[in-house]
Amino acid sequence: MENTHSTSGSGTGLLLAGRYRLGDAIGRGGMGKVWRAHDELLHRTVAVKELTAALYVSEADRVVLHARTQKEARAAARITHPGVVTVHDVLDHDSRPWIVMQYVDGPSLADAVKAAEGHRIEAREAARIGLHVLGALRAAHSAGVLHRDVKPGNVLLASDGRVLLTDFGIAAIEGDVTITRTGELVGSIDYLAPERVQGAHPGPASDLWSLGATLYAAVQGESPFRRDSPISTMQAVVAEEPPAPDQAGPLAPVIVALLRKKPEERPSVEEAERMFLDAMEGRTSRSAQAYVPTRQLSESEMRSAAVPPTGQTGQTGPTERTQQPQQQPQQPPQSQPQSQTGPERTAPAPTPVPAPAPSPVPAAAPARRGRWRTVALVVALAAVVGVGAGYAFMKYQQDEGGSVGAPPAASASPSTPEAGKPSGSDSSVPDGWQRVKDPLGFSLLVPKGWKRQMDGSETDYTPDNGKHRIRISVTKVPDFENPYMHMLNMEKSLKDRLPQYKRVTLHGNNFRDQVNASLWEFTYVEKVDFPGKRHAIDQMYYADGGKPEYAIYMSGPDDDWATTRQQFDTVLQGWQPKPATGG
């Protein structure tokens, strides 16, 4: 095989720092090249990023690039999450920095889109990817780190199903002095949030906007705002709405919600997590629908619309977030059919994918009058960048891989008269439920009438001897690096024992702000105790300090899974682990 060399003369076979032997080039972009390499000291495969941009800049800019490289290493080191690529080492060679990273066996999302049939990712898979990335961003934001360059090329899809976020090279670390100079625009332009293009300081909502644009590109096969030139691209980001994501199915309103122009109008991380979970299950999220802008219909649109002649739907009031319309579907969301090929329609509720109509816009003719000022700002900023004012990181690279909605329970009485029995008054307990204090020290909500049983070392609560059950497992000293790896190991065993096992989802997530967490949902066929198809879901997490490991598991017949799934959310919301002190 012919050797592959970079423009600097480095290439296959080069030994860095006496231990990293370069192999094949596996990626390149405007800033540099990524190599597969072998760590000859620890005998493992790693990825090495070569910053070739350092060869073509002034000495002053080279110093800035080195500082940015160090900043990337510090940013990644502050984040502990299975969905963030680990940085192993940073070194200097041939007057430029090199970054040694965790090797991920799999393509980037950008490459996966190019290779996919129709150059699109299926909507539910895109929702799964989005949930993974959201979990990584949540961990980063909790550590005071903004990614600032979320895009398809920086989302890696491992062959074992993991999704990892990489390249924190332009991350902003809370508390650090910025090294971005006046006039620089940092990031890939068509994935920059509008407020960043306009020069405002970014926040977590800016990363969420970039995630929305990334998922749009995944399901539609093209970037929503990329135009023929950087100037027109920036103008589109600030002033234009993207075409409707008509291939996104139930993910469409989630994407539209994340792409709201104003950061304060975008959903929070917690809201977005619930939206992604709905989309993964084929449901159109009602909370996402509330973020879809509406607009006043023209007379011709009103005449052509299928409007009942009652006169009640001809309202032409100002734009606002749409609440639930009068004509709600009679069946609950769980009973609505799930569409594999298109968006699930929720009766007359506004949808972000109207068949022939243009994309939803915040329709405000007055708002359009104010756009020329922002467009002028974009053009002026682009002109500054275009004339070569310093060293602009406008990276046109070759791109174009969570959490259960379980907020901490409301305050509840931690003590009970008898262990394993219902507690006293607790305003956080829903109707039909009771809080119990288990003899093992944890507390949880269970439906009234469910009784405690032991199955070996497992603690069950069940109304029918296990046909429906809540199971709590506590492992004092976990054997695995994180719950995700534990679940993968369990899945291997389960596949051998249950030939009809089928994974619904298995992904790392955040639970109660614990980044060492993972969610696993699957179906199987039981032939002995409760014959028939069964459905199960398991939330596992490591407590602070890495132990103990808790697994909150629920299972039941597949035919009434909608009810069991709702009960599982209540169990998670009311979960209270054993206090860290007091035994």
Secondary structure, 3 states (H helix, E strand, C coil): CCCCECCCCCECCCEECCCEEEEEEEEECCCCEEEEEEECCCCEEEEEEECHHHHHCCHHHHHHHHHHHHHHHHHHHCCCCCCECCEEEEEEECCEEEEEEECCCCCEHHHHHHHCHHHCCCHHHHHHHHHHHHHHHHHHHHCCEECCCCCHHHEEECCCCCEEECCCCCCEECCCCCCCCCCCCCECHHHCCHHHHCCCCCCHHHHHHHHHHHHHHHHHCCCCCCCCCHHHHHHHHHHCCCCCCCCCHHHHHHHHHHCCCCHHHCCCHHHHHHHHHHHHCCCCCHHHHCCCCCCCCCHHHHHHCCCCCCCCCCCCCCCCCCCCCCCCCCCCHHHCCCCCCCCCCCCCCCCCCCCCCCCCCCCCHHHHHCHHHHHHHHHHHHHHHHCCCCCCCECCCCCCCCECCCCCCCCCCCCCCCCCCECCCCCCCCCCEEEEECCCCCEEEEECCCEEEEECCEEEEECCCCCCEEEEEEECCCCCCCHHHHHHHHHHHHHHHCCCCEEEEEEEEEECCEEEEEEEEEEEEECCCCCEEEEEEEEEEECHHHCCEEEEEEEEEHHHHHHHHHHHHHHHHHCECCCCCCC
